[in-house]
Amino acid sequence: MLFFLFLLFPLLAQADEPSLLCEGKTRFVHRGAASTVPADEKRSYRIEANQLDGLDCKQENGKIGCMGLTPQQAYRRVVIDMTAHTVSDTLELPTSLLIFEGTCK
């Protein structure tokens, strides 16, 4: 019996880590020009060991904030509001922004 509990412990620990499927719109903003027409998109977010895709995450007041540099040296900021079930995911490049905003399940 103790052996089975030992096997289930990693699964129980993962249960506290959010995994979300979000639907929303992505828009591209080039600095100095109007943004593109928002395109429908679905994205999934999974936080594991306080990280999202290699970005460090912090949880505060029902929100999860993840930010940092991507491997391509772009600045990424993700804010997930767990109470409102929304997400804002911004990728900032030297001359443009890629912004996804949506609702999550």
KADAUR-V561629 format. One record per residue. SS is DSSP state (~ for helix, > for strand, _ for the rest). BURIAL is b if it has 24 or more other C-alpha atoms within 12 Angstrom, else e. D_FIRST is the distance of its C-alpha to the first C-alpha in Angstrom with 1 decimal. Layout:
SS & BURIAL & D_FIRST
SS & BURIAL & D_FIRST
//
This chain:
_ & e & 0.0
~ & e & 3.8
~ & e & 5.3
~ & e & 5.3
~ & e & 6.5
~ & e & 8.8
~ & e & 10.1
~ & e & 10.9
~ & e & 12.6
~ & e & 15.8
~ & e & 16.1
~ & e & 15.9
~ & e & 18.4
~ & e & 20.7
_ & e & 20.9
_ & e & 23.3
_ & e & 25.6
_ & b & 28.3
> & e & 29.2
> & e & 32.4
> & e & 34.8
> & b & 38.4
> & b & 41.7
> & b & 45.0
> & b & 48.1
> & b & 48.9
> & b & 52.3
> & b & 54.1
> & e & 56.5
> & e & 59.0
_ & e & 60.7
_ & e & 64.3
_ & e & 63.7
_ & e & 62.3
_ & e & 58.7
_ & e & 57.8
_ & e & 57.0
_ & e & 53.3
> & e & 51.3
> & e & 48.3
> & e & 45.0
> & e & 41.3
> & b & 39.0
> & e & 35.3
> & b & 34.0
> & b & 30.5
_ & b & 30.0
> & e & 27.4
_ & e & 27.2
_ & e & 30.4
> & e & 32.3
> & b & 34.0
_ & e & 35.5
_ & e & 35.9
> & b & 37.5
> & e & 36.3
> & b & 35.3
> & e & 35.6
> & e & 34.6
> & e & 37.0
_ & e & 38.1
_ & e & 36.1
> & e & 37.5
> & b & 36.1
> & b & 38.8
> & b & 38.5
> & b & 41.5
> & b & 42.9
> & e & 44.6
_ & e & 43.6
_ & e & 43.9
_ & e & 47.4
_ & e & 48.4
_ & e & 48.6
> & b & 47.4
> & b & 44.7
> & b & 43.7
> & b & 41.1
> & b & 40.7
> & b & 38.1
> & b & 38.7
_ & b & 35.4
_ & e & 37.3
_ & e & 40.1
_ & b & 38.0
> & b & 40.6
> & b & 40.9
> & b & 43.8
> & b & 43.6
> & b & 46.7
> & b & 47.5
> & b & 50.6
_ & e & 52.8
_ & e & 56.1
_ & e & 58.3
> & e & 56.0
> & b & 52.9
> & b & 50.3
> & b & 48.9
> & b & 46.1
> & b & 45.7
> & b & 43.5
> & b & 41.1
> & b & 37.4
_ & e & 34.7
//
